[in-house]
Amino acid sequence: MRWKALLLVLGNLLLIALLLLYWLNPGYGSTFTADLDPNSNFSLSNNSVKVQFYDNMRFPSHMISYKINPACSLEKIHSMERAFEKISSLTNLIFYPVDSEEEITVKCQEKNIVQDGMFIAGEGGPTNITETDNYEVITHGNILLIRKSECANPNVEIHELLHVLGFDHSENKNNIMYPISRCDQIIGDDTIQKINELYEEPAYPDLKFKKISAEVKGRILNVNVSVRNDGLAPSSNATIKLISENQTLKDIYLKPLDIGHGIKIKLTNLWITKIKVEELSVVIDYNFDELSKDNNKVLLSKTTN
């Protein structure tokens, strides 16, 4: 009878071991993927005429700081300030002076520059641009004033300021962005309209998933997540939540991201309490304003192995 009792004990132990093995690894695997559209760029205007160096160039905020080098003559300083005031009066932009860390740097040169037999009145343009899905974000620009303006209006200074704002030359001789300056040139209505359209968006961050994949094997979860800030301001602390059927499987801390910066997160061998995961969603929990909250949640589709 001893051997029967021994067989019974061994059978029970084997049954317990099999149940434990199934509980740890039910013997199935599921892969979860998300179809994220890589071409999510949007256009702010249906205007087919290219007026900027690149599409949708703007500074992060409609309030833009500047510093004029005190070595500039009082006449050039006054003309440059009038140019800032003119663009502000026609658009939703506000320019303000600072002592350091300015977004627009204005310098002057008294020595004339001749190119192709013509005097160069000034030079200007963006010097630091960050590419995002939504905008080409200008974080700094330079203006160099060379020749003294002979016009009643500060046409040269306005021309260079519009270059800093991302605007290219115009083929219209009556437009202030024409390469050769005349005193009767005017600011084009398309330029004013474009500026106002570009700066309608507030200076908010925009955290967005770039790539997501996940794999579940029994009670083990492996996740790869890529997030980028495609907004107009640095983000604050956030949390990435892995959710299955309204149950949070894992919270992942997301550090602040600067404009255009991203981070890749790879987690392996995460232990989860659910025996079977039928659906999986990944959510950015961010309790601050963003350009869009619509891209903060992705439902992953399941492929069973």
ZAGURO-426897 format. One line per 5 residues: number of its first residue (from 0); their letters; for each residue x, y, z of N, C-alpha, C. Coordinates in steps of 0.2 Angstrom, whole numbers, plus 5000, padded with zeros to 4 digits. Layout:
# residues N
NUM> a> X Y Z X Y Z X Y Z | ...
# end
This chain:
# residues 305
0> mrwka> 5004 4994 5000 5000 5000 5000 5004 5006 5000 | 5011 5005 5002 5015 5011 5003 5016 5014 4996 | 5017 5009 4991 5019 5012 4984 5013 5016 4981 | 5007 5014 4983 5001 5017 4980 5000 5024 4983 | 5002 5025 4990 5002 5031 4993 5007 5036 4990
5> lllvl> 5013 5033 4989 5018 5036 4986 5017 5039 4979 | 5013 5035 4975 5011 5037 4968 5006 5042 4968 | 5002 5042 4973 4996 5047 4974 5000 5054 4976 | 5005 5053 4980 5008 5060 4982 5012 5063 4976 | 5015 5058 4972 5019 5061 4967 5014 5063 4961
10> gnlll> 5008 5060 4960 5003 5063 4956 5001 5069 4957 | 5000 5070 4964 4997 5077 4966 5002 5082 4965 | 5009 5080 4967 5014 5085 4966 5015 5087 4959 | 5014 5082 4954 5015 5083 4947 5009 5088 4945 | 5003 5087 4947 4997 5091 4945 4998 5098 4948
15> ialll> 5001 5099 4954 5002 5106 4956 5007 5109 4952 | 5013 5105 4950 5018 5108 4946 5015 5111 4939 | 5011 5106 4936 5008 5108 4930 5004 5114 4930 | 5000 5115 4936 4995 5121 4937 5000 5127 4938 | 5005 5126 4942 5009 5132 4943 5013 5134 4936
20> lywln> 5015 5129 4932 5018 5131 4926 5013 5135 4921 | 5007 5132 4921 5002 5136 4917 5001 5143 4920 | 5001 5143 4926 4999 5150 4929 5005 5155 4927 | 5011 5152 4927 5017 5157 4926 5017 5158 4918 | 5016 5153 4914 5016 5153 4907 5011 5149 4904
25> pgygs> 5005 5152 4902 5000 5148 4900 5001 5145 4893 | 5007 5146 4890 5009 5143 4884 5007 5146 4877 | 5005 5153 4878 5003 5157 4872 5007 5163 4872 | 5008 5166 4866 5011 5173 4866 5007 5177 4862 | 5007 5184 4863 5003 5189 4859 5008 5195 4858
30> tftad> 5008 5197 4852 5012 5203 4850 5007 5208 4848 | 5008 5214 4851 5004 5220 4850 5008 5226 4846 | 5005 5228 4841 5008 5233 4837 5003 5239 4836 | 5006 5245 4834 5001 5251 4833 5004 5254 4826 | 4999 5256 4822 5000 5259 4816 5000 5266 4817
35> ldpns> 5006 5269 4818 5006 5276 4819 5008 5279 4812 | 5004 5284 4810 5005 5287 4803 5012 5292 4804 | 5017 5290 4800 5023 5294 4800 5022 5300 4796 | 5017 5301 4792 5016 5307 4788 5011 5311 4791 | 5012 5313 4797 5006 5317 4801 5007 5324 4801
40> nfsls> 5012 5327 4796 5012 5334 4796 5006 5337 4793 | 5005 5343 4795 4999 5347 4793 5001 5354 4790 | 4997 5356 4786 4998 5363 4783 4993 5368 4786 | 4996 5374 4787 4991 5379 4790 4988 5383 4784 | 4990 5382 4778 4987 5386 4773 4986 5382 4767
45> nnsvk> 4981 5383 4763 4981 5380 4756 4984 5384 4751 | 4988 5389 4753 4991 5394 4748 4997 5390 4745 | 4997 5389 4738 5002 5385 4735 5008 5389 4734 | 5008 5396 4735 5014 5400 4734 5018 5399 4740 | 5025 5398 4738 5029 5397 4744 5032 5404 4746
50> vqfyd> 5031 5406 4752 5033 5412 4755 5038 5411 4760 | 5039 5405 4763 5044 5404 4768 5050 5400 4765 | 5056 5400 4768 5061 5395 4767 5059 5388 4767 | 5056 5386 4773 5053 5380 4774 5045 5381 4776 | 5041 5376 4775 5034 5376 4777 5034 5377 4785
55> nmrfp> 5029 5382 4787 5027 5383 4794 5033 5384 4798 | 5037 5389 4796 5042 5392 4801 5039 5397 4806 | 5041 5396 4812 5039 5401 4817 5043 5400 4823 | 5043 5406 4827 5046 5405 4834 5041 5402 4839 | 5044 5399 4844 5039 5395 4849 5033 5399 4851
60> shmis> 5034 5406 4853 5029 5410 4855 5028 5416 4851 | 5022 5419 4851 5021 5425 4848 5024 5431 4851 | 5027 5430 4857 5031 5435 4861 5038 5434 4859 | 5042 5438 4856 5048 5436 4853 5053 5442 4856 | 5058 5439 4859 5063 5444 4862 5069 5446 4857
65> ykinp> 5072 5452 4859 5077 5454 4854 5082 5458 4858 | 5088 5459 4855 5093 5463 4858 5097 5467 4852 | 5097 5473 4853 5101 5477 4848 5107 5479 4851 | 5113 5478 4847 5119 5479 4849 5120 5487 4851 | 5122 5489 4857 5122 5496 4858 5128 5500 4854
70> acsle> 5132 5496 4851 5137 5499 4846 5134 5502 4840 | 5128 5500 4838 5124 5502 4832 5123 5510 4833 | 5122 5513 4828 5121 5521 4828 5114 5522 4831 | 5113 5527 4834 5106 5529 4836 5101 5529 4831 | 5103 5531 4825 5098 5531 4819 5096 5523 4817
75> kihsm> 5101 5519 4817 5099 5512 4816 5095 5509 4821 | 5097 5510 4827 5093 5507 4833 5086 5510 4832 | 5085 5516 4831 5078 5519 4830 5074 5515 4824 | 5078 5515 4819 5075 5511 4813 5073 5504 4814 | 5077 5501 4818 5076 5494 4820 5070 5493 4824
80> erafe> 5069 5497 4829 5064 5497 4834 5057 5499 4830 | 5058 5504 4825 5052 5505 4821 5049 5499 4817 | 5054 5495 4815 5052 5489 4811 5049 5484 4815 | 5051 5483 4822 5048 5479 4826 5041 5481 4828 | 5040 5488 4829 5033 5491 4830 5029 5490 4824
85> kissl> 5031 5491 4818 5027 5490 4812 5024 5483 4811 | 5029 5478 4812 5026 5471 4811 5021 5469 4817 | 5023 5472 4823 5018 5471 4829 5011 5474 4827 | 5011 5480 4824 5005 5483 4823 5001 5480 4817 | 5004 5476 4813 5000 5472 4808 4999 5465 4809
90> tnlif> 5002 5462 4814 5001 5455 4816 5000 5454 4823 | 4999 5447 4825 4998 5445 4832 5005 5444 4836 | 5011 5447 4833 5017 5446 4836 5018 5452 4841 | 5022 5450 4846 5024 5456 4851 5032 5455 4852 | 5036 5460 4850 5043 5460 4851 5045 5464 4857
95> ypvds> 5050 5462 4861 5051 5465 4867 5059 5464 4868 | 5062 5470 4871 5070 5470 4872 5072 5466 4878 | 5077 5463 4878 5080 5459 4884 5088 5461 4884 | 5091 5460 4889 5098 5461 4890 5102 5455 4888 | 5100 5449 4888 5103 5443 4886 5098 5437 4884
100> eeeit> 5101 5432 4881 5098 5426 4879 5092 5428 4875 | 5093 5433 4870 5088 5435 4866 5087 5430 4860 | 5081 5430 4857 5079 5426 4851 5081 5429 4845 | 5081 5436 4845 5084 5439 4839 5089 5444 4841 | 5095 5443 4837 5101 5447 4839 5102 5452 4833
105> vkcqe> 5102 5459 4834 5103 5464 4829 5110 5467 4830 | 5114 5467 4825 5121 5470 4825 5121 5474 4819 | 5126 5479 4819 5127 5484 4814 5134 5484 4811 | 5135 5486 4805 5141 5486 4802 5141 5493 4798 | 5147 5497 4799 5147 5503 4795 5150 5502 4788
110> knivq> 5154 5497 4787 5158 5497 4781 5153 5493 4776 | 5153 5497 4770 5148 5494 4765 5151 5487 4762 | 5146 5483 4760 5147 5477 4757 5144 5477 4750 | 5148 5475 4745 5146 5475 4738 5146 5468 4735 | 5141 5466 4732 5140 5460 4729 5137 5460 4722
115> dgmfi> 5140 5457 4717 5137 5458 4710 5136 5465 4708 | 5141 5469 4710 5140 5476 4709 5135 5480 4712 | 5132 5477 4717 5126 5481 4721 5128 5481 4728 | 5126 5486 4732 5127 5487 4739 5122 5483 4743 | 5125 5479 4748 5121 5475 4752 5118 5480 4758
120> agegg> 5112 5480 4759 5109 5485 4764 5109 5481 4771 | 5108 5475 4771 5108 5471 4777 5107 5464 4776 | 5108 5460 4781 5107 5453 4781 5103 5450 4786 | 5100 5445 4785 5096 5442 4791 5093 5435 4789 | 5092 5432 4795 5089 5425 4794 5089 5421 4800
125> ptnit> 5085 5415 4800 5086 5411 4806 5093 5407 4807 | 5095 5407 4813 5101 5403 4814 5101 5397 4818 | 5095 5395 4820 5094 5389 4824 5087 5387 4823 | 5086 5381 4820 5079 5379 4818 5078 5372 4820 | 5073 5370 4824 5071 5363 4826 5066 5361 4822
130> etdny> 5067 5355 4819 5061 5352 4815 5057 5348 4819 | 5050 5349 4818 5045 5344 4822 5040 5342 4816 | 5035 5338 4818 5030 5336 4813 5026 5342 4811 | 5025 5347 4816 5020 5352 4814 5024 5358 4812 | 5029 5360 4814 5033 5366 4813 5040 5365 4812
135> evith> 5043 5370 4808 5050 5372 4808 5051 5377 4814 | 5053 5375 4820 5053 5380 4825 5060 5384 4825 | 5059 5391 4825 5065 5395 4825 5066 5397 4832 | 5072 5396 4835 5074 5397 4841 5079 5403 4842 | 5082 5405 4836 5086 5411 4836 5087 5413 4829
140> gnill> 5088 5420 4828 5090 5423 4822 5094 5429 4822 | 5098 5431 4817 5102 5436 4817 5100 5441 4812 | 5101 5448 4813 5100 5453 4809 5107 5457 4809 | 5109 5459 4803 5115 5463 4802 5113 5469 4798 | 5113 5475 4801 5111 5481 4797 5118 5484 4795
145> irkse> 5118 5486 4788 5124 5488 4785 5123 5496 4782 | 5120 5496 4777 5119 5503 4774 5113 5507 4778 | 5114 5513 4779 5109 5518 4782 5103 5518 4777 | 5097 5517 4780 5091 5517 4776 5090 5524 4774 | 5088 5525 4767 5086 5531 4764 5079 5533 4764
150> canpn> 5075 5528 4766 5068 5528 4766 5064 5531 4772 | 5059 5534 4771 5055 5537 4777 5053 5531 4781 | 5051 5525 4778 5049 5519 4782 5056 5515 4783 | 5056 5511 4788 5062 5507 4789 5062 5500 4785 | 5062 5501 4778 5061 5495 4774 5066 5490 4774
155> veihe> 5072 5492 4775 5078 5487 4775 5077 5483 4782 | 5076 5487 4787 5075 5483 4794 5069 5478 4794 | 5063 5480 4790 5058 5476 4790 5059 5470 4786 | 5063 5471 4780 5065 5466 4776 5069 5460 4779 | 5074 5463 4783 5078 5458 4787 5074 5454 4793
160> llhvl> 5070 5458 4796 5066 5455 4801 5061 5450 4798 | 5058 5451 4792 5054 5445 4789 5058 5439 4787 | 5065 5441 4785 5069 5435 4784 5070 5431 4790 | 5071 5434 4796 5072 5431 4803 5066 5427 4804 | 5060 5429 4802 5054 5426 4804 5053 5420 4799
165> gfdhs> 5057 5419 4794 5057 5413 4790 5055 5415 4783 | 5054 5421 4781 5051 5423 4774 5056 5424 4769 | 5055 5421 4763 5060 5421 4758 5059 5427 4754 | 5063 5428 4749 5062 5434 4744 5056 5433 4740 | 5054 5439 4737 5048 5439 4733 5050 5441 4726
170> enknn> 5046 5438 4721 5048 5440 4714 5044 5447 4712 | 5040 5449 4717 5036 5455 4715 5040 5461 4717 | 5041 5465 4712 5046 5471 4713 5043 5476 4718 | 5036 5476 4719 5033 5481 4723 5032 5478 4731 | 5035 5472 4732 5035 5469 4738 5041 5470 4742
175> imypi> 5040 5471 4748 5046 5473 4753 5051 5468 4753 | 5049 5461 4751 5054 5456 4751 5057 5455 4744 | 5056 5459 4740 5060 5459 4734 5067 5460 4735 | 5072 5457 4732 5079 5457 4734 5082 5464 4733 | 5079 5468 4729 5082 5475 4728 5077 5480 4731
180> srcdq> 5080 5484 4736 5075 5488 4740 5074 5495 4737 | 5067 5496 4737 5065 5503 4735 5060 5506 4740 | 5060 5512 4741 5056 5515 4746 5048 5515 4746 | 5046 5513 4740 5039 5513 4739 5036 5505 4739 | 5040 5501 4741 5038 5494 4742 5034 5493 4748
185> iigdd> 5030 5488 4748 5025 5487 4754 5025 5480 4756 | 5023 5479 4762 5023 5472 4765 5016 5468 4762 | 5018 5462 4759 5012 5459 4756 5007 5456 4760 | 5001 5457 4758 4995 5454 4762 4996 5447 4764 | 4999 5443 4759 5000 5436 4760 5005 5434 4766
190> tiqki> 5010 5439 4767 5015 5438 4773 5011 5440 4779 | 5007 5445 4780 5003 5446 4786 4999 5441 4788 | 4995 5438 4783 4990 5433 4784 4994 5426 4786 | 5000 5425 4783 5004 5419 4785 5006 5419 4792 | 5009 5425 4794 5011 5426 4801 5005 5425 4806
195> nelye> 4999 5428 4805 4994 5427 4809 4991 5420 4810 | 4991 5417 4804 4989 5409 4804 4994 5405 4808 | 5001 5406 4807 5006 5403 4810 5006 5403 4818 | 5004 5409 4820 5005 5411 4827 4998 5410 4831 | 4993 5408 4827 4987 5406 4831 4988 5401 4836
200> epayp> 4992 5396 4835 4993 5390 4839 4997 5393 4845 | 4995 5392 4852 4999 5394 4857 5005 5390 4858 | 5009 5392 4863 5016 5389 4864 5015 5384 4869 | 5012 5378 4867 5011 5372 4871 5016 5367 4869 | 5017 5362 4873 5021 5356 4871 5016 5351 4867
205> dlkfk> 5018 5346 4864 5014 5341 4861 5018 5334 4861 | 5017 5330 4867 5020 5324 4867 5016 5319 4863 | 5020 5315 4859 5017 5311 4854 5021 5304 4853 | 5017 5299 4852 5020 5292 4851 5023 5292 4844 | 5029 5290 4843 5032 5289 4837 5032 5281 4835
210> kisae> 5034 5277 4840 5034 5270 4838 5032 5266 4845 | 5028 5261 4844 5026 5257 4850 5025 5249 4847 | 5028 5245 4851 5027 5238 4851 5027 5234 4857 | 5023 5229 4858 5023 5225 4864 5022 5218 4863 | 5025 5214 4868 5024 5207 4867 5023 5204 4874
215> vkgri> 5018 5200 4874 5016 5196 4880 5017 5189 4880 | 5020 5186 4884 5022 5179 4885 5020 5176 4892 | 5014 5174 4892 5012 5172 4899 5011 5178 4903 | 5014 5178 4908 5014 5184 4913 5020 5189 4912 | 5024 5188 4907 5029 5192 4905 5027 5197 4900
220> lnvnv> 5029 5204 4901 5027 5209 4896 5034 5212 4894 | 5035 5213 4887 5041 5217 4884 5038 5222 4880 | 5040 5228 4881 5038 5234 4878 5043 5239 4875 | 5042 5241 4869 5046 5246 4866 5042 5252 4864 | 5044 5258 4867 5040 5264 4866 5045 5270 4864
225> svrnd> 5043 5274 4859 5046 5280 4857 5042 5286 4858 | 5044 5291 4861 5040 5297 4862 5044 5303 4860 | 5041 5308 4857 5044 5314 4855 5039 5320 4857 | 5043 5326 4859 5039 5332 4860 5039 5336 4853 | 5033 5336 4850 5033 5340 4843 5029 5346 4844
230> glaps> 5029 5349 4850 5026 5355 4852 5030 5361 4851 | 5028 5367 4854 5031 5373 4854 5034 5375 4861 | 5034 5371 4866 5037 5372 4872 5040 5366 4875 | 5045 5366 4880 5047 5360 4883 5041 5357 4887 | 5041 5351 4888 5036 5347 4892 5038 5347 4899
235> snati> 5033 5345 4903 5035 5344 4910 5035 5336 4912 | 5035 5334 4918 5035 5327 4919 5028 5324 4917 | 5029 5318 4915 5023 5314 4912 5024 5307 4914 | 5018 5303 4913 5018 5296 4914 5015 5292 4908 | 5019 5287 4906 5016 5282 4901 5013 5277 4905
240> klise> 5006 5275 4903 5003 5270 4906 5001 5264 4902 | 5003 5258 4904 5001 5252 4900 4995 5250 4903 | 4989 5249 4899 4983 5248 4902 4980 5242 4898 | 4977 5237 4901 4973 5232 4898 4966 5231 4902 | 4961 5232 4898 4954 5232 4900 4953 5236 4907
245> nqtlk> 4955 5242 4906 4954 5247 4912 4959 5245 4918 | 4963 5241 4917 4968 5239 4923 4975 5242 4921 | 4978 5246 4925 4985 5248 4923 4990 5242 4925 | 4994 5241 4920 4999 5235 4921 5005 5238 4923 | 5007 5244 4920 5013 5247 4922 5013 5255 4921
250> diylk> 5016 5259 4926 5017 5266 4925 5024 5267 4923 | 5026 5271 4918 5033 5272 4916 5034 5280 4917 | 5039 5282 4921 5040 5289 4921 5043 5292 4915 | 5041 5298 4913 5043 5301 4907 5046 5308 4909 | 5053 5309 4908 5056 5315 4910 5054 5321 4905
255> pldig> 5055 5327 4907 5053 5333 4903 5057 5332 4896 | 5054 5334 4891 5057 5334 4884 5057 5341 4881 | 5063 5343 4878 5063 5350 4875 5060 5349 4868 | 5059 5355 4865 5056 5355 4858 5060 5351 4853 | 5056 5346 4850 5059 5342 4845 5063 5336 4848
260> hgiki> 5064 5335 4855 5068 5330 4858 5063 5324 4859 | 5066 5318 4859 5062 5312 4860 5066 5307 4865 | 5063 5302 4866 5066 5297 4871 5063 5290 4869 | 5068 5285 4869 5066 5278 4868 5066 5274 4874 | 5061 5270 4875 5060 5267 4882 5059 5259 4880
265> kltnl> 5064 5255 4883 5063 5248 4882 5063 5244 4888 | 5057 5241 4889 5056 5237 4896 5056 5230 4894 | 5059 5225 4898 5059 5218 4896 5057 5215 4903 | 5054 5209 4902 5053 5204 4908 5049 5208 4913 | 5044 5212 4911 5039 5214 4916 5034 5209 4918
270> witki> 5034 5208 4925 5029 5204 4928 5022 5207 4928 | 5017 5204 4926 5010 5206 4926 5006 5201 4929 | 5000 5204 4933 4996 5199 4937 4990 5196 4932 | 4989 5199 4927 4984 5196 4922 4986 5190 4919 | 4982 5185 4919 4983 5178 4916 4983 5179 4909
275> kveel> 4978 5183 4906 4978 5183 4899 4976 5190 4897 | 4980 5193 4892 4979 5200 4890 4976 5200 4883 | 4970 5202 4883 4966 5202 4877 4967 5209 4873 | 4968 5214 4876 4969 5221 4873 4974 5225 4877 | 4977 5229 4873 4983 5233 4877 4983 5240 4874
280> svvid> 4982 5245 4878 4983 5252 4876 4989 5256 4880 | 4991 5261 4876 4997 5265 4879 4995 5272 4879 | 4995 5275 4885 4993 5282 4886 4998 5286 4889 | 4998 5292 4887 5003 5297 4890 4998 5301 4895 | 5000 5301 4901 4996 5304 4906 4999 5311 4907
285> ynfde> 4997 5316 4904 5000 5323 4905 4995 5328 4907 | 4995 5331 4913 4990 5335 4915 4991 5342 4914 | 4994 5344 4908 4995 5351 4906 4993 5352 4899 | 4992 5358 4897 4990 5360 4891 4995 5357 4885 | 4992 5355 4880 4996 5353 4874 4992 5355 4868
290> lskdn> 4996 5355 4862 4993 5357 4856 4988 5352 4854 | 4989 5346 4856 4983 5341 4854 4984 5335 4860 | 4978 5333 4862 4978 5327 4867 4976 5321 4863 | 4974 5322 4857 4971 5316 4853 4977 5311 4851 | 4983 5313 4852 4989 5308 4850 4992 5305 4857
295> nkvll> 4988 5306 4862 4991 5304 4869 4989 5296 4870 | 4985 5293 4866 4982 5287 4868 4982 5283 4861 | 4985 5277 4862 4986 5272 4856 4983 5265 4858 | 4978 5262 4855 4976 5256 4856 4980 5251 4851 | 4983 5246 4854 4987 5242 4850 4983 5236 4847
300> skttn> 4984 5234 4841 4981 5228 4839 4985 5222 4840 | 4981 5216 4841 4984 5210 4844 4985 5205 4838 | 4991 5202 4838 4992 5196 4834 4994 5190 4838 | 4991 5185 4839 4992 5179 4843 4997 5174 4840 | 5002 5172 4843 5007 5168 4840 5005 5161 4842
# end
